[in-house]
Amino acid sequence: MAIRTYGLMGVDWEERVNFERLRTERLARIKKLLKESEMGALLCFDMNNIRYITATHIGTWAMDKLARFSLLPQDDEPIMWDFGSAARHHQLYSPWLGERSRAGISTQRGAMSPESGRAEDVAKKIRIELEERGLLGSPLGVDVIELPVLFALQAEGIKVVDGQQLMQQARLIKMQDEITLLATACMMVDAAYDELYRALRPGLRENECVGLVNKVLYDLGSEHVEGVNAISGERCSPHPHVYTDRALRPGDPAYFDILHSYNGYRTCYYRTFAVGSASHAQVDAYKHCRYLLDVAINAIRPGVTTADVVKLWPKAQEFGFPNEEAAFALQYGHGVGLSIWEKPIFSRLVSLDHPEVIEEGMVFALETFWPATDGWSAARIEEQLIVTKDGCEVITRFPAEKLLVAGVRYYTVDGPLSTTRDTQSHLNTEAL
């Protein structure tokens, strides 16, 4: 099965992403799960959950503010409270919401003083809607919440329970249009890596790599570049998870993770390069990192569990960490959808004792890390994949089978300088 990608705009002569189908199928799924649960309604402050339910979006600036909120009552349609002007925009341009888009604001992470009564106002709005529908006595599922709002809901006599797991369950299996959007987001990162590979050279700084990737993605139509992890040279082991202004040097390893969103759907996508040349230690680390990733990918099929997969990965002590918590997210897997960490999770920290069954339609990323014997180099590779009826399909396509050497510009009287300081035998020589 080939996962299709299309152009980035809508056309009348080819069905690409059907956004009306996407909206209705997402809402139908969470409605069904809510009906089967103990909850009378679901209150969401998480921007990604709100988008899943209401198909609204007001920009990434609002993602960490917990200011907007939506309520999905049993056997009813969602209600959305948003910034006043945004609420009016939804009324005009989001007909699936219409007058159920209303002005409303929470505490803005405590920026509004408690005396302003914003938390109590949120709770009152919710109580009125529950009371009108006879749901006030039923538990209210909530995904994430500020403590003043939680206390205000409880003061209104509302029993609050965990609604995040219900949303995670709804988002677990991806629908046709979600898969298309996820594959398209990966296509955009393919292009960013191609530009980055061509640009890598001694003197280029990590922050310049981040800027280049951002430009490629935004030029292609990315909605949000959540982060670009740019790690090079002596910073590669241990992995610091943040870029700096360090300049690349000849012989450096450099690995990157590109996280962005296309119409809400995200990527988590590592690649490792060598700059100018690569040592034996770097080549061997890359080969082992790739091996660990490939054995995991080859094990993926419906019915296999996350425990079956993580058993194939080394214990933390085998690559220099005292326990699995200390090594968390180095040999790792996670669902990808409207956020970059969704169910299922693959980690020796949790999966051995609490395995999850892999199902057709899941989309997740598997990522591996291996430190080099030189004490400072390392390799990091990640592939995003879709579970099919008999296996899986990888949708991250920039080449990663062998270590790519970038920025080869050095020539001797006998021809190009060797891509390793000792031998080329283990390397992809397409970089020459």
Contacts in CASP RR format, 6 or more apart in sequence:
PFRMAT RR
TARGET T0000
AUTHOR 0000-0000-0000
METHOD contacts of the structure
MODEL  1
MAIRTYGLMGVDWEERVNFERLRTERLARIKKLLKESEMGALLCFDMNNI
RYITATHIGTWAMDKLARFSLLPQDDEPIMWDFGSAARHHQLYSPWLGER
SRAGISTQRGAMSPESGRAEDVAKKIRIELEERGLLGSPLGVDVIELPVL
FALQAEGIKVVDGQQLMQQARLIKMQDEITLLATACMMVDAAYDELYRAL
RPGLRENECVGLVNKVLYDLGSEHVEGVNAISGERCSPHPHVYTDRALRP
GDPAYFDILHSYNGYRTCYYRTFAVGSASHAQVDAYKHCRYLLDVAINAI
RPGVTTADVVKLWPKAQEFGFPNEEAAFALQYGHGVGLSIWEKPIFSRLV
SLDHPEVIEEGMVFALETFWPATDGWSAARIEEQLIVTKDGCEVITRFPA
EKLLVAGVRYYTVDGPLSTTRDTQSHLNTEAL
1 388 0 8 1.000
1 389 0 8 1.000
1 393 0 8 1.000
2 393 0 8 1.000
3 179 0 8 1.000
3 180 0 8 1.000
3 183 0 8 1.000
3 386 0 8 1.000
3 393 0 8 1.000
3 395 0 8 1.000
4 180 0 8 1.000
4 183 0 8 1.000
5 180 0 8 1.000
5 183 0 8 1.000
5 184 0 8 1.000
5 187 0 8 1.000
6 14 0 8 1.000
6 16 0 8 1.000
6 17 0 8 1.000
6 180 0 8 1.000
6 184 0 8 1.000
7 16 0 8 1.000
7 184 0 8 1.000
8 184 0 8 1.000
8 220 0 8 1.000
8 221 0 8 1.000
10 16 0 8 1.000
10 17 0 8 1.000
16 180 0 8 1.000
17 177 0 8 1.000
17 180 0 8 1.000
17 181 0 8 1.000
17 263 0 8 1.000
18 177 0 8 1.000
19 55 0 8 1.000
19 177 0 8 1.000
21 176 0 8 1.000
21 177 0 8 1.000
22 55 0 8 1.000
22 175 0 8 1.000
22 177 0 8 1.000
22 178 0 8 1.000
23 55 0 8 1.000
23 96 0 8 1.000
25 175 0 8 1.000
25 177 0 8 1.000
26 52 0 8 1.000
26 53 0 8 1.000
26 55 0 8 1.000
26 170 0 8 1.000
26 175 0 8 1.000
27 53 0 8 1.000
27 55 0 8 1.000
27 78 0 8 1.000
29 170 0 8 1.000
29 175 0 8 1.000
30 42 0 8 1.000
30 52 0 8 1.000
30 53 0 8 1.000
30 72 0 8 1.000
30 166 0 8 1.000
30 167 0 8 1.000
30 170 0 8 1.000
31 72 0 8 1.000
33 166 0 8 1.000
33 169 0 8 1.000
33 170 0 8 1.000
34 40 0 8 1.000
34 41 0 8 1.000
34 42 0 8 1.000
34 72 0 8 1.000
34 74 0 8 1.000
34 166 0 8 1.000
35 74 0 8 1.000
35 75 0 8 1.000
37 166 0 8 1.000
38 138 0 8 1.000
38 139 0 8 1.000
38 161 0 8 1.000
39 74 0 8 1.000
39 138 0 8 1.000
39 139 0 8 1.000
39 140 0 8 1.000
39 141 0 8 1.000
39 161 0 8 1.000
39 163 0 8 1.000
39 166 0 8 1.000
40 73 0 8 1.000
40 74 0 8 1.000
40 130 0 8 1.000
40 135 0 8 1.000
40 138 0 8 1.000
40 139 0 8 1.000
40 140 0 8 1.000
40 141 0 8 1.000
41 71 0 8 1.000
41 72 0 8 1.000
41 73 0 8 1.000
41 74 0 8 1.000
41 129 0 8 1.000
41 130 0 8 1.000
41 133 0 8 1.000
41 135 0 8 1.000
41 138 0 8 1.000
41 140 0 8 1.000
41 141 0 8 1.000
42 53 0 8 1.000
42 71 0 8 1.000
42 72 0 8 1.000
42 140 0 8 1.000
42 141 0 8 1.000
42 142 0 8 1.000
42 143 0 8 1.000
42 163 0 8 1.000
42 166 0 8 1.000
42 167 0 8 1.000
43 69 0 8 1.000
43 70 0 8 1.000
43 71 0 8 1.000
43 126 0 8 1.000
43 140 0 8 1.000
43 141 0 8 1.000
43 142 0 8 1.000
43 143 0 8 1.000
43 145 0 8 1.000
44 50 0 8 1.000
44 53 0 8 1.000
44 69 0 8 1.000
44 70 0 8 1.000
44 71 0 8 1.000
44 72 0 8 1.000
44 142 0 8 1.000
44 143 0 8 1.000
44 167 0 8 1.000
45 66 0 8 1.000
45 68 0 8 1.000
45 69 0 8 1.000
45 106 0 8 1.000
45 142 0 8 1.000
45 143 0 8 1.000
45 144 0 8 1.000
45 145 0 8 1.000
45 146 0 8 1.000
46 143 0 8 1.000
46 144 0 8 1.000
46 164 0 8 1.000
46 167 0 8 1.000
47 57 0 8 1.000
47 62 0 8 1.000
47 63 0 8 1.000
47 68 0 8 1.000
48 264 0 8 1.000
48 338 0 8 1.000
48 339 0 8 1.000
49 70 0 8 1.000
49 143 0 8 1.000
49 164 0 8 1.000
49 167 0 8 1.000
49 338 0 8 1.000
50 56 0 8 1.000
50 68 0 8 1.000
50 69 0 8 1.000
50 70 0 8 1.000
50 80 0 8 1.000
51 57 0 8 1.000
51 264 0 8 1.000
51 338 0 8 1.000
52 167 0 8 1.000
52 170 0 8 1.000
52 171 0 8 1.000
52 338 0 8 1.000
53 70 0 8 1.000
53 72 0 8 1.000
53 78 0 8 1.000
54 70 0 8 1.000
54 78 0 8 1.000
54 80 0 8 1.000
54 94 0 8 1.000
54 97 0 8 1.000
55 94 0 8 1.000
55 96 0 8 1.000
55 97 0 8 1.000
56 80 0 8 1.000
56 82 0 8 1.000
56 86 0 8 1.000
56 90 0 8 1.000
56 94 0 8 1.000
56 97 0 8 1.000
56 101 0 8 1.000
57 223 0 8 1.000
57 264 0 8 1.000
58 68 0 8 1.000
58 82 0 8 1.000
58 83 0 8 1.000
58 86 0 8 1.000
59 224 0 8 1.000
60 223 0 8 1.000
60 224 0 8 1.000
60 261 0 8 1.000
62 68 0 8 1.000
62 83 0 8 1.000
64 109 0 8 1.000
65 108 0 8 1.000
65 109 0 8 1.000
66 106 0 8 1.000
66 107 0 8 1.000
66 108 0 8 1.000
66 109 0 8 1.000
66 144 0 8 1.000
66 145 0 8 1.000
66 146 0 8 1.000
67 83 0 8 1.000
67 105 0 8 1.000
67 106 0 8 1.000
67 107 0 8 1.000
67 108 0 8 1.000
67 109 0 8 1.000
68 80 0 8 1.000
68 81 0 8 1.000
68 82 0 8 1.000
68 83 0 8 1.000
68 86 0 8 1.000
68 104 0 8 1.000
68 105 0 8 1.000
68 106 0 8 1.000
69 81 0 8 1.000
69 104 0 8 1.000
69 106 0 8 1.000
69 122 0 8 1.000
70 78 0 8 1.000
70 79 0 8 1.000
70 80 0 8 1.000
70 81 0 8 1.000
71 78 0 8 1.000
71 79 0 8 1.000
71 126 0 8 1.000
71 129 0 8 1.000
72 78 0 8 1.000
72 79 0 8 1.000
73 79 0 8 1.000
73 129 0 8 1.000
73 130 0 8 1.000
73 133 0 8 1.000
73 135 0 8 1.000
74 133 0 8 1.000
74 135 0 8 1.000
74 138 0 8 1.000
76 133 0 8 1.000
77 100 0 8 1.000
78 97 0 8 1.000
78 100 0 8 1.000
79 100 0 8 1.000
79 102 0 8 1.000
79 129 0 8 1.000
80 87 0 8 1.000
80 90 0 8 1.000
80 97 0 8 1.000
80 100 0 8 1.000
80 101 0 8 1.000
80 102 0 8 1.000
81 87 0 8 1.000
81 102 0 8 1.000
81 103 0 8 1.000
81 104 0 8 1.000
81 105 0 8 1.000
81 122 0 8 1.000
81 125 0 8 1.000
82 90 0 8 1.000
82 101 0 8 1.000
82 102 0 8 1.000
82 103 0 8 1.000
82 104 0 8 1.000
83 103 0 8 1.000
83 104 0 8 1.000
83 105 0 8 1.000
84 103 0 8 1.000
84 104 0 8 1.000
84 105 0 8 1.000
87 101 0 8 1.000
87 102 0 8 1.000
87 103 0 8 1.000
87 104 0 8 1.000
88 101 0 8 1.000
88 103 0 8 1.000
90 97 0 8 1.000
90 98 0 8 1.000
90 101 0 8 1.000
91 97 0 8 1.000
91 98 0 8 1.000
91 99 0 8 1.000
91 101 0 8 1.000
94 101 0 8 1.000
104 121 0 8 1.000
104 122 0 8 1.000
104 125 0 8 1.000
105 118 0 8 1.000
106 118 0 8 1.000
106 119 0 8 1.000
106 122 0 8 1.000
106 146 0 8 1.000
106 149 0 8 1.000
107 114 0 8 1.000
107 116 0 8 1.000
107 118 0 8 1.000
107 119 0 8 1.000
107 146 0 8 1.000
107 148 0 8 1.000
107 149 0 8 1.000
108 118 0 8 1.000
109 146 0 8 1.000
110 146 0 8 1.000
110 148 0 8 1.000
112 118 0 8 1.000
114 148 0 8 1.000
119 146 0 8 1.000
119 148 0 8 1.000
119 149 0 8 1.000
119 151 0 8 1.000
119 152 0 8 1.000
120 152 0 8 1.000
120 155 0 8 1.000
122 149 0 8 1.000
122 152 0 8 1.000
122 153 0 8 1.000
123 149 0 8 1.000
123 152 0 8 1.000
123 153 0 8 1.000
123 155 0 8 1.000
123 156 0 8 1.000
123 158 0 8 1.000
124 156 0 8 1.000
126 140 0 8 1.000
126 153 0 8 1.000
126 156 0 8 1.000
126 158 0 8 1.000
127 136 0 8 1.000
127 153 0 8 1.000
127 156 0 8 1.000
127 157 0 8 1.000
127 158 0 8 1.000
130 136 0 8 1.000
130 137 0 8 1.000
130 138 0 8 1.000
130 140 0 8 1.000
130 158 0 8 1.000
136 157 0 8 1.000
136 158 0 8 1.000
137 158 0 8 1.000
137 159 0 8 1.000
138 159 0 8 1.000
139 159 0 8 1.000
139 160 0 8 1.000
139 161 0 8 1.000
140 153 0 8 1.000
140 158 0 8 1.000
140 159 0 8 1.000
140 160 0 8 1.000
140 161 0 8 1.000
141 160 0 8 1.000
141 161 0 8 1.000
141 162 0 8 1.000
141 163 0 8 1.000
141 166 0 8 1.000
142 150 0 8 1.000
142 153 0 8 1.000
142 160 0 8 1.000
142 161 0 8 1.000
142 162 0 8 1.000
142 163 0 8 1.000
142 164 0 8 1.000
143 163 0 8 1.000
143 164 0 8 1.000
143 167 0 8 1.000
144 164 0 8 1.000
145 160 0 8 1.000
150 160 0 8 1.000
153 160 0 8 1.000
154 160 0 8 1.000
168 342 0 8 1.000
168 343 0 8 1.000
169 343 0 8 1.000
171 337 0 8 1.000
171 338 0 8 1.000
171 342 0 8 1.000
171 343 0 8 1.000
172 342 0 8 1.000
172 343 0 8 1.000
172 344 0 8 1.000
172 359 0 8 1.000
172 362 0 8 1.000
173 359 0 8 1.000
173 360 0 8 1.000
173 361 0 8 1.000
173 362 0 8 1.000
174 182 0 8 1.000
174 337 0 8 1.000
174 361 0 8 1.000
174 362 0 8 1.000
174 363 0 8 1.000
174 386 0 8 1.000
178 265 0 8 1.000
178 337 0 8 1.000
178 363 0 8 1.000
179 361 0 8 1.000
179 363 0 8 1.000
179 386 0 8 1.000
181 262 0 8 1.000
181 263 0 8 1.000
181 264 0 8 1.000
181 265 0 8 1.000
182 265 0 8 1.000
182 266 0 8 1.000
182 267 0 8 1.000
182 336 0 8 1.000
182 337 0 8 1.000
182 363 0 8 1.000
182 384 0 8 1.000
182 386 0 8 1.000
182 395 0 8 1.000
183 386 0 8 1.000
183 395 0 8 1.000
184 262 0 8 1.000
184 265 0 8 1.000
185 222 0 8 1.000
185 260 0 8 1.000
185 261 0 8 1.000
185 262 0 8 1.000
185 265 0 8 1.000
185 266 0 8 1.000
185 267 0 8 1.000
186 267 0 8 1.000
186 269 0 8 1.000
186 384 0 8 1.000
186 395 0 8 1.000
186 396 0 8 1.000
186 397 0 8 1.000
187 397 0 8 1.000
188 216 0 8 1.000
188 217 0 8 1.000
188 220 0 8 1.000
188 221 0 8 1.000
188 222 0 8 1.000
188 260 0 8 1.000
188 262 0 8 1.000
188 267 0 8 1.000
189 217 0 8 1.000
189 258 0 8 1.000
189 260 0 8 1.000
189 267 0 8 1.000
189 269 0 8 1.000
189 396 0 8 1.000
189 398 0 8 1.000
190 396 0 8 1.000
190 397 0 8 1.000
190 398 0 8 1.000
191 216 0 8 1.000
191 220 0 8 1.000
192 212 0 8 1.000
192 213 0 8 1.000
192 216 0 8 1.000
192 217 0 8 1.000
192 258 0 8 1.000
193 256 0 8 1.000
193 258 0 8 1.000
193 269 0 8 1.000
193 271 0 8 1.000
193 398 0 8 1.000
194 398 0 8 1.000
195 212 0 8 1.000
195 213 0 8 1.000
195 216 0 8 1.000
196 209 0 8 1.000
196 212 0 8 1.000
196 213 0 8 1.000
196 216 0 8 1.000
196 256 0 8 1.000
197 273 0 8 1.000
197 398 0 8 1.000
197 404 0 8 1.000
197 406 0 8 1.000
198 406 0 8 1.000
199 209 0 8 1.000
199 212 0 8 1.000
200 209 0 8 1.000
200 248 0 8 1.000
200 254 0 8 1.000
200 273 0 8 1.000
200 275 0 8 1.000
200 406 0 8 1.000
200 407 0 8 1.000
201 248 0 8 1.000
201 275 0 8 1.000
201 276 0 8 1.000
201 406 0 8 1.000
201 407 0 8 1.000
201 409 0 8 1.000
202 247 0 8 1.000
202 248 0 8 1.000
202 249 0 8 1.000
202 250 0 8 1.000
202 275 0 8 1.000
202 276 0 8 1.000
203 247 0 8 1.000
203 248 0 8 1.000
203 249 0 8 1.000
204 247 0 8 1.000
204 248 0 8 1.000
205 245 0 8 1.000
205 246 0 8 1.000
205 247 0 8 1.000
205 248 0 8 1.000
206 230 0 8 1.000
206 231 0 8 1.000
206 232 0 8 1.000
206 243 0 8 1.000
206 244 0 8 1.000
206 245 0 8 1.000
206 246 0 8 1.000
206 248 0 8 1.000
207 230 0 8 1.000
207 243 0 8 1.000
207 244 0 8 1.000
207 245 0 8 1.000
209 228 0 8 1.000
209 230 0 8 1.000
209 243 0 8 1.000
209 254 0 8 1.000
209 256 0 8 1.000
210 227 0 8 1.000
210 228 0 8 1.000
210 230 0 8 1.000
210 243 0 8 1.000
211 228 0 8 1.000
213 225 0 8 1.000
213 228 0 8 1.000
213 256 0 8 1.000
213 258 0 8 1.000
214 225 0 8 1.000
214 228 0 8 1.000
217 225 0 8 1.000
217 258 0 8 1.000
217 260 0 8 1.000
218 225 0 8 1.000
221 262 0 8 1.000
222 260 0 8 1.000
222 261 0 8 1.000
222 262 0 8 1.000
223 260 0 8 1.000
223 261 0 8 1.000
223 262 0 8 1.000
223 263 0 8 1.000
223 264 0 8 1.000
224 260 0 8 1.000
224 261 0 8 1.000
224 264 0 8 1.000
225 258 0 8 1.000
225 259 0 8 1.000
225 260 0 8 1.000
225 261 0 8 1.000
226 259 0 8 1.000
226 260 0 8 1.000
226 261 0 8 1.000
226 266 0 8 1.000
226 340 0 8 1.000
227 257 0 8 1.000
227 258 0 8 1.000
227 259 0 8 1.000
227 260 0 8 1.000
228 243 0 8 1.000
228 256 0 8 1.000
228 257 0 8 1.000
228 258 0 8 1.000
228 259 0 8 1.000
229 241 0 8 1.000
229 242 0 8 1.000
229 243 0 8 1.000
229 255 0 8 1.000
229 256 0 8 1.000
229 257 0 8 1.000
229 258 0 8 1.000
229 259 0 8 1.000
229 270 0 8 1.000
230 243 0 8 1.000
230 254 0 8 1.000
230 256 0 8 1.000
231 239 0 8 1.000
231 240 0 8 1.000
231 241 0 8 1.000
231 243 0 8 1.000
231 254 0 8 1.000
231 255 0 8 1.000
231 256 0 8 1.000
231 380 0 8 1.000
232 246 0 8 1.000
232 248 0 8 1.000
232 252 0 8 1.000
232 253 0 8 1.000
232 254 0 8 1.000
232 255 0 8 1.000
232 275 0 8 1.000
233 246 0 8 1.000
233 248 0 8 1.000
233 249 0 8 1.000
233 252 0 8 1.000
233 253 0 8 1.000
233 254 0 8 1.000
233 376 0 8 1.000
233 377 0 8 1.000
234 376 0 8 1.000
235 244 0 8 1.000
235 246 0 8 1.000
236 253 0 8 1.000
236 254 0 8 1.000
236 255 0 8 1.000
236 376 0 8 1.000
236 377 0 8 1.000
236 378 0 8 1.000
236 380 0 8 1.000
237 371 0 8 1.000
237 372 0 8 1.000
237 375 0 8 1.000
237 376 0 8 1.000
237 377 0 8 1.000
237 378 0 8 1.000
239 330 0 8 1.000
239 369 0 8 1.000
239 378 0 8 1.000
239 380 0 8 1.000
248 254 0 8 1.000
248 275 0 8 1.000
249 275 0 8 1.000
250 275 0 8 1.000
250 276 0 8 1.000
250 277 0 8 1.000
251 274 0 8 1.000
251 275 0 8 1.000
251 276 0 8 1.000
251 277 0 8 1.000
251 278 0 8 1.000
251 279 0 8 1.000
251 282 0 8 1.000
251 421 0 8 1.000
252 274 0 8 1.000
252 275 0 8 1.000
253 272 0 8 1.000
253 273 0 8 1.000
253 274 0 8 1.000
253 275 0 8 1.000
253 278 0 8 1.000
253 282 0 8 1.000
253 372 0 8 1.000
253 377 0 8 1.000
253 378 0 8 1.000
253 379 0 8 1.000
254 272 0 8 1.000
254 273 0 8 1.000
254 274 0 8 1.000
254 275 0 8 1.000
254 406 0 8 1.000
255 270 0 8 1.000
255 271 0 8 1.000
255 272 0 8 1.000
255 273 0 8 1.000
255 378 0 8 1.000
255 379 0 8 1.000
255 380 0 8 1.000
256 270 0 8 1.000
256 271 0 8 1.000
256 272 0 8 1.000
257 268 0 8 1.000
257 269 0 8 1.000
257 270 0 8 1.000
257 380 0 8 1.000
257 382 0 8 1.000
258 267 0 8 1.000
258 269 0 8 1.000
259 266 0 8 1.000
259 267 0 8 1.000
259 268 0 8 1.000
259 269 0 8 1.000
259 340 0 8 1.000
260 266 0 8 1.000
260 267 0 8 1.000
264 337 0 8 1.000
264 338 0 8 1.000
265 336 0 8 1.000
265 337 0 8 1.000
265 338 0 8 1.000
266 336 0 8 1.000
266 337 0 8 1.000
266 338 0 8 1.000
266 339 0 8 1.000
266 340 0 8 1.000
267 336 0 8 1.000
267 340 0 8 1.000
267 384 0 8 1.000
267 396 0 8 1.000
268 334 0 8 1.000
268 336 0 8 1.000
268 340 0 8 1.000
268 365 0 8 1.000
268 367 0 8 1.000
268 382 0 8 1.000
268 384 0 8 1.000
269 365 0 8 1.000
269 382 0 8 1.000
269 383 0 8 1.000
269 384 0 8 1.000
269 396 0 8 1.000
270 367 0 8 1.000
270 380 0 8 1.000
270 381 0 8 1.000
270 382 0 8 1.000
271 381 0 8 1.000
271 382 0 8 1.000
271 398 0 8 1.000
271 400 0 8 1.000
272 286 0 8 1.000
272 289 0 8 1.000
272 379 0 8 1.000
272 380 0 8 1.000
272 381 0 8 1.000
272 400 0 8 1.000
272 403 0 8 1.000
273 403 0 8 1.000
273 404 0 8 1.000
273 405 0 8 1.000
273 406 0 8 1.000
274 282 0 8 1.000
274 403 0 8 1.000
274 404 0 8 1.000
274 405 0 8 1.000
274 406 0 8 1.000
274 419 0 8 1.000
275 405 0 8 1.000
275 406 0 8 1.000
275 407 0 8 1.000
276 405 0 8 1.000
276 406 0 8 1.000
276 407 0 8 1.000
276 408 0 8 1.000
276 409 0 8 1.000
276 410 0 8 1.000
276 419 0 8 1.000
277 405 0 8 1.000
277 408 0 8 1.000
277 417 0 8 1.000
277 418 0 8 1.000
277 419 0 8 1.000
277 420 0 8 1.000
277 421 0 8 1.000
278 286 0 8 1.000
278 403 0 8 1.000
278 405 0 8 1.000
278 419 0 8 1.000
278 420 0 8 1.000
278 421 0 8 1.000
278 427 0 8 1.000
279 372 0 8 1.000
279 374 0 8 1.000
279 377 0 8 1.000
279 420 0 8 1.000
279 421 0 8 1.000
279 422 0 8 1.000
280 420 0 8 1.000
280 421 0 8 1.000
280 422 0 8 1.000
280 423 0 8 1.000
281 372 0 8 1.000
281 373 0 8 1.000
281 374 0 8 1.000
281 375 0 8 1.000
281 377 0 8 1.000
282 372 0 8 1.000
282 374 0 8 1.000
282 377 0 8 1.000
282 379 0 8 1.000
282 403 0 8 1.000
283 403 0 8 1.000
283 420 0 8 1.000
283 426 0 8 1.000
283 427 0 8 1.000
284 372 0 8 1.000
284 373 0 8 1.000
284 426 0 8 1.000
285 370 0 8 1.000
285 371 0 8 1.000
285 372 0 8 1.000
285 373 0 8 1.000
285 377 0 8 1.000
285 378 0 8 1.000
285 379 0 8 1.000
286 370 0 8 1.000
286 379 0 8 1.000
286 381 0 8 1.000
286 402 0 8 1.000
286 403 0 8 1.000
287 403 0 8 1.000
287 426 0 8 1.000
288 370 0 8 1.000
288 379 0 8 1.000
289 368 0 8 1.000
289 369 0 8 1.000
289 370 0 8 1.000
289 379 0 8 1.000
289 380 0 8 1.000
289 381 0 8 1.000
290 368 0 8 1.000
290 379 0 8 1.000
290 381 0 8 1.000
290 400 0 8 1.000
290 401 0 8 1.000
290 402 0 8 1.000
292 312 0 8 1.000
292 313 0 8 1.000
292 314 0 8 1.000
292 331 0 8 1.000
292 368 0 8 1.000
292 370 0 8 1.000
293 366 0 8 1.000
293 367 0 8 1.000
293 368 0 8 1.000
293 381 0 8 1.000
293 382 0 8 1.000
293 383 0 8 1.000
295 312 0 8 1.000
296 309 0 8 1.000
296 312 0 8 1.000
296 313 0 8 1.000
296 346 0 8 1.000
296 366 0 8 1.000
296 368 0 8 1.000
297 366 0 8 1.000
297 383 0 8 1.000
297 385 0 8 1.000
297 392 0 8 1.000
297 394 0 8 1.000
299 308 0 8 1.000
299 309 0 8 1.000
299 312 0 8 1.000
300 309 0 8 1.000
300 358 0 8 1.000
300 366 0 8 1.000
300 385 0 8 1.000
300 387 0 8 1.000
300 391 0 8 1.000
300 392 0 8 1.000
301 358 0 8 1.000
301 387 0 8 1.000
301 390 0 8 1.000
301 391 0 8 1.000
301 392 0 8 1.000
302 358 0 8 1.000
302 359 0 8 1.000
302 360 0 8 1.000
302 387 0 8 1.000
302 389 0 8 1.000
302 390 0 8 1.000
302 391 0 8 1.000
303 357 0 8 1.000
303 358 0 8 1.000
303 359 0 8 1.000
304 357 0 8 1.000
304 358 0 8 1.000
305 351 0 8 1.000
305 355 0 8 1.000
305 356 0 8 1.000
305 357 0 8 1.000
305 358 0 8 1.000
306 344 0 8 1.000
306 345 0 8 1.000
306 346 0 8 1.000
306 351 0 8 1.000
306 355 0 8 1.000
306 356 0 8 1.000
306 358 0 8 1.000
307 351 0 8 1.000
307 352 0 8 1.000
307 355 0 8 1.000
308 355 0 8 1.000
309 346 0 8 1.000
309 351 0 8 1.000
309 358 0 8 1.000
309 366 0 8 1.000
310 331 0 8 1.000
310 346 0 8 1.000
310 347 0 8 1.000
310 348 0 8 1.000
310 351 0 8 1.000
310 352 0 8 1.000
311 352 0 8 1.000
313 331 0 8 1.000
313 348 0 8 1.000
313 368 0 8 1.000
314 331 0 8 1.000
315 324 0 8 1.000
315 348 0 8 1.000
316 322 0 8 1.000
316 323 0 8 1.000
316 324 0 8 1.000
316 326 0 8 1.000
316 327 0 8 1.000
316 348 0 8 1.000
317 323 0 8 1.000
319 327 0 8 1.000
319 330 0 8 1.000
319 369 0 8 1.000
319 370 0 8 1.000
319 371 0 8 1.000
320 327 0 8 1.000
320 371 0 8 1.000
321 327 0 8 1.000
321 330 0 8 1.000
324 347 0 8 1.000
324 348 0 8 1.000
324 349 0 8 1.000
325 349 0 8 1.000
328 347 0 8 1.000
328 349 0 8 1.000
329 347 0 8 1.000
329 367 0 8 1.000
330 367 0 8 1.000
330 368 0 8 1.000
330 369 0 8 1.000
331 347 0 8 1.000
331 348 0 8 1.000
331 367 0 8 1.000
331 368 0 8 1.000
331 369 0 8 1.000
332 346 0 8 1.000
332 347 0 8 1.000
332 366 0 8 1.000
332 367 0 8 1.000
332 368 0 8 1.000
333 344 0 8 1.000
333 345 0 8 1.000
333 346 0 8 1.000
333 347 0 8 1.000
333 364 0 8 1.000
333 365 0 8 1.000
333 366 0 8 1.000
333 367 0 8 1.000
334 340 0 8 1.000
334 341 0 8 1.000
334 342 0 8 1.000
334 344 0 8 1.000
334 345 0 8 1.000
334 346 0 8 1.000
334 364 0 8 1.000
334 365 0 8 1.000
335 341 0 8 1.000
335 342 0 8 1.000
335 343 0 8 1.000
335 344 0 8 1.000
335 345 0 8 1.000
335 362 0 8 1.000
335 363 0 8 1.000
335 364 0 8 1.000
335 365 0 8 1.000
336 342 0 8 1.000
336 363 0 8 1.000
336 364 0 8 1.000
336 365 0 8 1.000
336 384 0 8 1.000
337 363 0 8 1.000
340 365 0 8 1.000
342 364 0 8 1.000
343 356 0 8 1.000
344 356 0 8 1.000
344 358 0 8 1.000
344 362 0 8 1.000
344 364 0 8 1.000
345 351 0 8 1.000
345 356 0 8 1.000
346 364 0 8 1.000
346 366 0 8 1.000
358 387 0 8 1.000
359 387 0 8 1.000
360 387 0 8 1.000
360 388 0 8 1.000
360 389 0 8 1.000
361 386 0 8 1.000
361 387 0 8 1.000
361 388 0 8 1.000
362 386 0 8 1.000
362 387 0 8 1.000
363 384 0 8 1.000
363 385 0 8 1.000
363 386 0 8 1.000
363 387 0 8 1.000
364 384 0 8 1.000
364 385 0 8 1.000
364 387 0 8 1.000
365 382 0 8 1.000
365 383 0 8 1.000
365 384 0 8 1.000
365 385 0 8 1.000
366 382 0 8 1.000
366 383 0 8 1.000
366 385 0 8 1.000
367 380 0 8 1.000
367 381 0 8 1.000
367 382 0 8 1.000
367 383 0 8 1.000
368 380 0 8 1.000
368 381 0 8 1.000
368 382 0 8 1.000
369 378 0 8 1.000
369 379 0 8 1.000
369 380 0 8 1.000
370 378 0 8 1.000
370 379 0 8 1.000
371 377 0 8 1.000
371 378 0 8 1.000
372 378 0 8 1.000
372 379 0 8 1.000
379 403 0 8 1.000
381 400 0 8 1.000
382 396 0 8 1.000
383 394 0 8 1.000
383 396 0 8 1.000
383 400 0 8 1.000
384 394 0 8 1.000
384 395 0 8 1.000
384 396 0 8 1.000
385 392 0 8 1.000
385 393 0 8 1.000
385 394 0 8 1.000
385 395 0 8 1.000
385 396 0 8 1.000
386 392 0 8 1.000
386 393 0 8 1.000
386 395 0 8 1.000
399 428 0 8 1.000
399 430 0 8 1.000
401 428 0 8 1.000
402 426 0 8 1.000
402 427 0 8 1.000
402 428 0 8 1.000
403 426 0 8 1.000
403 427 0 8 1.000
403 428 0 8 1.000
404 428 0 8 1.000
404 430 0 8 1.000
404 431 0 8 1.000
405 419 0 8 1.000
405 427 0 8 1.000
405 428 0 8 1.000
405 431 0 8 1.000
405 432 0 8 1.000
406 431 0 8 1.000
407 431 0 8 1.000
408 416 0 8 1.000
408 417 0 8 1.000
408 419 0 8 1.000
408 431 0 8 1.000
408 432 0 8 1.000
410 416 0 8 1.000
410 417 0 8 1.000
411 417 0 8 1.000
416 432 0 8 1.000
418 424 0 8 1.000
419 427 0 8 1.000
419 429 0 8 1.000
419 431 0 8 1.000
419 432 0 8 1.000
420 426 0 8 1.000
420 427 0 8 1.000
END
